[in-house]
């Protein structure tokens, strides 16, 4: 999975757009999520965002939208927010993003005036309309879970029920790890979002109130959640969400801290890079070293891809790639990282030989970084 950053971390600290995009890439993020409003920015800002992200080779994965008016009881307010959300989806399309992150809001007046079922039905109907628009643009909508008592979607049960009631393939779930913890959702309940989750947010908190802190600053036990996210088999993005730094003047250090902590968590969960302490960095030279490498290799690939490929055949394929092709063009470590890219980018296709890789190349189904390994 990719590691991204929501750019509101920079904006709330007073940094300008271009600086924030450049710094996001410099720190090491794979992607970026954009927090803006298409009704508040002009064509120059839209083009600036798009061009700077392209210049820094930083793909935009998601655009964040808070649209509490979608469940307002006034039809005129609903119409405005439907049009506004469609403008957001158009902006996602313009930015070549993958999804719109959507926050619905809360029940009004403590559920005492407007029947809760009516607000729920209103939200479902309006999200069906938005999902149709998203599908026409080839986009997904990632619905946010808010850990507040009166939020429309505030736990796994309401998330699943809302998605099922909408009943449209373009609407899925955003998994926000700290929100799950605050809502007292155990990590194993993430399994229930298999086939529904399309995006992930990560941050820490004190266990009592919404915080959006760098991982490690709070009490969230991340490894169990990341383990179950990995078992969903989604090739998506985990985006760091940092809101209102206590020291805006040192926002860069705040973001770097969050990046380092999250990158290490993802690495150790087998979601990005390679596990700490593995033997993947150096070329095995002895039978014993190859034996230990094989154990690490199978443990890394099997949990996530067991339904996709035979891990033993996968290991054989890797050895063939390295000895037949890889060692002539790159190092052992580069070969294994590239092989990981192959597995991550080919979806439900079996890889049992170098021939299969060449077929994928001819079908333009492989990432550009893989081509050098199969050009002969």
Legacy VTK file of the C-alpha trace (Angstrom):
# vtk DataFile Version 3.0
C-alpha trace
ASCII
DATASET POLYDATA
POINTS 376 float
0.000 0.000 0.000
1.009 3.608 -0.512
1.663 6.070 2.301
0.054 9.463 1.786
-0.570 12.741 3.593
-3.650 14.955 3.703
-2.325 18.393 2.799
-4.484 20.159 5.408
-1.555 19.549 7.767
0.344 22.261 5.887
-2.581 24.600 5.208
-3.652 24.775 8.852
-0.119 25.787 9.752
-0.202 28.644 7.244
2.019 27.068 4.574
1.143 27.700 0.952
-0.004 24.999 -1.446
3.095 24.599 -3.615
5.427 24.540 -0.614
3.317 21.860 1.056
3.258 19.640 -2.029
7.020 19.945 -2.494
7.661 19.194 1.174
5.321 16.184 1.090
7.420 14.660 -1.679
10.700 15.623 -0.037
9.787 13.861 3.207
9.126 10.635 1.318
5.368 10.255 0.920
4.102 8.179 -2.005
0.957 10.235 -2.564
-1.128 13.140 -1.333
-4.771 13.794 -0.440
-6.127 17.278 -1.076
-8.301 19.215 1.367
-9.914 22.079 -0.495
-13.303 23.249 -1.751
-13.945 23.611 -5.493
-16.298 26.521 -4.727
-13.548 28.405 -2.882
-10.590 28.074 -5.263
-10.130 29.586 -8.697
-8.749 28.024 -11.863
-5.207 29.152 -11.006
-5.223 27.278 -7.698
-6.728 24.176 -9.334
-4.019 24.171 -11.969
-1.321 24.873 -9.382
-2.349 21.810 -7.365
-2.490 19.578 -10.424
0.748 20.811 -11.987
2.797 20.786 -8.763
1.692 17.240 -7.942
2.604 16.127 -11.451
5.951 17.924 -11.291
6.830 16.151 -8.062
5.379 12.824 -9.277
3.018 12.806 -6.309
-0.325 11.258 -7.287
-3.484 12.695 -5.763
-5.426 9.799 -4.270
-8.344 11.486 -2.537
-10.079 14.837 -2.152
-11.748 15.448 1.220
-15.301 16.776 1.456
-17.447 17.579 4.498
-21.082 17.800 3.355
-23.364 17.821 6.386
-26.081 19.466 4.289
-26.712 16.206 2.450
-28.823 15.128 5.435
-30.411 18.520 6.128
-34.228 18.517 6.272
-34.483 21.472 3.853
-34.659 20.325 0.205
-32.972 23.538 -0.976
-29.985 22.855 1.288
-29.805 19.273 0.051
-29.816 20.433 -3.585
-26.990 22.872 -2.911
-24.864 20.190 -1.278
-25.601 17.658 -4.019
-24.357 20.176 -6.591
-21.376 21.002 -4.377
-20.460 17.319 -3.983
-20.756 16.809 -7.733
-18.325 19.702 -8.147
-16.016 17.858 -5.749
-16.273 14.709 -7.849
-15.525 16.723 -10.975
-12.454 18.100 -9.197
-11.378 14.539 -8.316
-11.677 13.664 -11.998
-9.668 16.745 -12.985
-6.948 15.800 -10.483
-6.988 12.151 -11.669
-7.739 11.114 -8.087
-9.172 7.762 -7.055
-11.859 8.743 -4.576
-13.825 11.452 -2.820
-13.604 11.226 0.982
-17.112 12.083 2.193
-18.179 13.144 5.706
-21.963 13.164 6.195
-22.452 14.689 9.635
-24.846 14.134 12.510
-28.503 13.743 13.416
-30.094 17.089 14.199
-31.748 18.196 17.467
-30.765 15.089 19.424
-33.040 13.003 17.153
-36.055 14.512 18.927
-37.696 16.505 16.111
-36.826 14.965 12.753
-37.256 11.168 12.849
-33.790 9.552 12.646
-35.028 7.141 9.984
-35.965 10.107 7.796
-32.493 11.643 8.020
-30.964 8.241 7.324
-33.151 7.752 4.250
-32.280 11.243 3.028
-28.577 10.466 3.312
-28.992 7.147 1.510
-30.946 8.711 -1.351
-28.506 11.577 -1.868
-25.501 9.247 -1.731
-27.125 7.066 -4.378
-27.298 10.121 -6.644
-23.663 10.977 -5.914
-22.541 7.378 -6.460
-24.115 7.474 -9.927
-22.144 10.618 -10.747
-18.957 9.077 -9.340
-19.404 5.928 -11.405
-19.771 7.949 -14.612
-16.399 9.517 -13.829
-14.722 6.234 -12.865
-14.390 7.304 -9.221
-15.174 5.902 -5.780
-16.691 7.625 -2.770
-15.021 6.731 0.546
-17.475 7.260 3.397
-15.971 8.469 6.668
-16.829 6.949 10.052
-17.092 9.692 12.679
-16.748 8.476 16.309
-19.387 10.786 17.748
-22.604 9.755 19.469
-24.979 11.411 16.990
-22.992 10.825 13.805
-24.990 9.088 11.101
-22.147 6.612 10.537
-20.289 6.070 13.816
-19.349 2.373 13.969
-18.866 -0.666 11.751
-22.539 -1.682 11.990
-23.828 1.673 10.730
-21.093 1.846 8.086
-22.070 -1.536 6.647
-25.800 -0.806 6.870
-25.421 2.556 5.117
-23.281 1.140 2.304
-25.698 -1.768 1.852
-28.716 0.561 1.843
-27.108 2.742 -0.829
-26.338 -0.451 -2.727
-24.016 1.094 -5.301
-20.517 -0.185 -6.147
-19.106 3.344 -6.288
-19.728 3.899 -2.560
-17.290 2.285 -0.125
-15.785 2.770 3.313
-12.902 4.829 4.581
-11.142 3.131 7.491
-9.963 5.729 10.001
-7.870 3.883 12.580
-8.109 6.398 15.431
-11.834 6.818 14.807
-12.294 3.059 15.141
-10.424 3.108 18.430
-12.503 6.027 19.746
-15.686 4.219 18.705
-14.534 1.120 20.640
-14.383 -0.946 17.457
-12.020 -3.926 17.938
-9.413 -4.508 15.265
-10.908 -7.810 14.109
-14.132 -6.013 13.124
-12.177 -4.461 10.237
-12.579 -7.864 8.541
-16.260 -7.055 8.054
-15.290 -4.300 5.593
-13.712 -6.725 3.128
-14.911 -5.762 -0.329
-16.196 -2.424 0.986
-13.062 -0.523 2.128
-11.448 1.768 -0.456
-9.231 4.121 1.585
-7.536 4.434 4.985
-6.750 7.320 7.354
-4.267 6.959 10.182
-3.519 9.143 13.210
-3.259 8.823 16.973
-5.368 10.129 19.856
-5.523 10.071 23.641
-8.291 7.469 23.648
-10.866 9.973 24.852
-11.307 12.691 22.236
-10.619 13.175 18.539
-6.957 14.097 18.198
-5.247 13.450 14.816
-1.798 13.176 16.382
1.303 11.563 14.864
1.298 7.805 15.602
3.085 7.209 18.879
1.829 10.384 20.515
-1.331 8.732 21.820
-2.665 5.373 22.923
-3.848 3.675 19.703
-2.562 0.111 19.336
-1.877 0.206 15.607
-0.430 -3.253 14.764
-3.701 -5.215 15.211
-5.625 -2.740 13.045
-2.941 -2.741 10.345
-2.830 -6.526 10.406
-6.535 -6.752 9.657
-6.335 -3.969 7.070
-3.648 -6.015 5.325
-5.923 -9.047 5.308
-8.564 -7.113 3.359
-6.400 -7.469 0.249
-6.911 -3.838 -0.789
-4.222 -2.150 -2.890
-5.057 1.300 -1.615
-3.463 4.104 0.335
-3.015 4.849 4.019
-3.096 8.635 4.416
-1.868 10.413 7.529
-4.347 12.922 8.936
-2.850 15.671 11.107
-5.070 18.508 12.261
-4.158 21.673 14.148
-0.578 21.142 15.218
0.092 22.563 18.700
3.198 24.231 17.279
2.477 25.471 13.728
5.935 27.007 13.401
7.435 23.503 13.602
4.886 21.764 11.394
7.592 20.165 9.239
9.026 18.291 12.231
5.473 17.258 13.214
4.830 15.788 9.750
8.246 14.123 9.548
7.607 12.469 12.912
4.247 11.173 11.670
5.809 9.923 8.435
8.624 8.026 10.167
6.319 6.423 12.721
3.725 5.390 10.126
6.279 4.137 7.626
7.757 1.888 10.304
4.318 0.626 11.346
3.418 -0.171 7.746
6.763 -1.822 7.124
6.425 -4.087 10.128
2.850 -4.942 9.116
4.052 -5.955 5.657
2.049 -3.184 4.012
4.921 -1.095 2.634
8.616 -1.828 2.230
9.979 -4.784 4.152
9.713 -5.902 7.787
12.306 -4.651 10.243
14.999 -7.274 10.823
14.339 -9.181 7.593
17.107 -10.670 5.467
15.835 -8.971 2.300
18.528 -6.307 2.108
21.510 -8.439 1.066
21.933 -11.235 -1.440
21.883 -14.647 0.289
25.167 -16.456 -0.387
24.909 -19.705 1.540
22.290 -22.437 1.665
21.382 -21.364 5.209
20.959 -17.727 4.173
18.687 -18.764 1.289
16.719 -20.922 3.709
16.126 -17.981 6.077
15.313 -15.700 3.144
12.729 -18.206 1.874
11.011 -18.254 5.296
10.829 -14.443 5.403
9.648 -14.325 1.800
6.803 -16.798 2.312
5.715 -15.159 5.570
5.600 -11.780 3.868
3.623 -12.767 0.780
1.375 -15.582 1.979
-0.833 -13.686 4.486
-1.858 -11.032 1.952
-1.840 -12.936 -1.317
-2.683 -16.490 -0.418
-5.853 -16.348 -2.500
-4.011 -14.799 -5.437
-0.852 -16.833 -5.887
0.794 -19.989 -4.634
3.506 -18.560 -2.383
5.921 -21.454 -3.047
5.624 -20.902 -6.807
5.952 -17.191 -6.124
9.279 -17.818 -4.392
10.476 -19.939 -7.296
9.513 -17.179 -9.688
11.499 -14.639 -7.698
14.632 -16.811 -7.801
14.222 -17.226 -11.534
13.833 -13.477 -12.001
16.952 -12.732 -9.983
19.241 -15.389 -11.448
18.014 -15.215 -15.060
17.328 -11.494 -15.377
17.620 -9.379 -12.248
21.289 -9.676 -11.356
22.234 -8.260 -14.767
20.360 -4.986 -14.328
20.031 -4.268 -10.614
20.910 -5.288 -7.082
19.263 -8.040 -5.073
17.408 -5.518 -2.919
16.117 -3.638 -5.982
14.977 -6.916 -7.508
13.000 -7.928 -4.434
11.431 -4.466 -4.118
10.523 -4.553 -7.816
9.066 -8.023 -7.435
6.937 -6.646 -4.603
5.750 -3.932 -6.999
4.801 -6.632 -9.500
2.715 -8.474 -6.929
1.094 -5.230 -5.783
0.193 -4.034 -9.267
-1.071 -7.115 -11.087
-4.256 -7.826 -9.151
-5.773 -11.291 -9.299
-3.339 -12.781 -11.770
-1.163 -15.788 -11.036
2.577 -15.275 -11.373
4.308 -18.612 -11.715
7.109 -17.926 -14.174
9.112 -15.244 -15.894
7.008 -15.993 -18.976
3.940 -14.741 -17.074
5.752 -11.463 -16.389
6.551 -11.010 -20.068
2.900 -11.620 -20.921
1.862 -8.971 -18.415
4.331 -6.565 -19.979
2.967 -7.108 -23.480
-0.532 -6.464 -22.126
0.670 -3.201 -20.508
-0.448 -4.489 -17.118
2.795 -3.806 -15.265
4.187 -0.748 -13.567
6.931 1.051 -15.527
9.577 0.250 -12.918
9.134 -3.458 -13.644
9.831 -3.263 -17.376
13.622 -3.299 -17.023
13.433 -6.753 -15.471
11.579 -8.321 -18.376
12.894 -6.513 -21.416
14.893 -9.478 -22.696
LINES 1 377
376 0 1 2 3 4 5 6 7 8 9 10 11 12 13 14 15 16 17 18 19 20 21 22 23 24 25 26 27 28 29 30 31 32 33 34 35 36 37 38 39 40 41 42 43 44 45 46 47 48 49 50 51 52 53 54 55 56 57 58 59 60 61 62 63 64 65 66 67 68 69 70 71 72 73 74 75 76 77 78 79 80 81 82 83 84 85 86 87 88 89 90 91 92 93 94 95 96 97 98 99 100 101 102 103 104 105 106 107 108 109 110 111 112 113 114 115 116 117 118 119 120 121 122 123 124 125 126 127 128 129 130 131 132 133 134 135 136 137 138 139 140 141 142 143 144 145 146 147 148 149 150 151 152 153 154 155 156 157 158 159 160 161 162 163 164 165 166 167 168 169 170 171 172 173 174 175 176 177 178 179 180 181 182 183 184 185 186 187 188 189 190 191 192 193 194 195 196 197 198 199 200 201 202 203 204 205 206 207 208 209 210 211 212 213 214 215 216 217 218 219 220 221 222 223 224 225 226 227 228 229 230 231 232 233 234 235 236 237 238 239 240 241 242 243 244 245 246 247 248 249 250 251 252 253 254 255 256 257 258 259 260 261 262 263 264 265 266 267 268 269 270 271 272 273 274 275 276 277 278 279 280 281 282 283 284 285 286 287 288 289 290 291 292 293 294 295 296 297 298 299 300 301 302 303 304 305 306 307 308 309 310 311 312 313 314 315 316 317 318 319 320 321 322 323 324 325 326 327 328 329 330 331 332 333 334 335 336 337 338 339 340 341 342 343 344 345 346 347 348 349 350 351 352 353 354 355 356 357 358 359 360 361 362 363 364 365 366 367 368 369 370 371 372 373 374 375
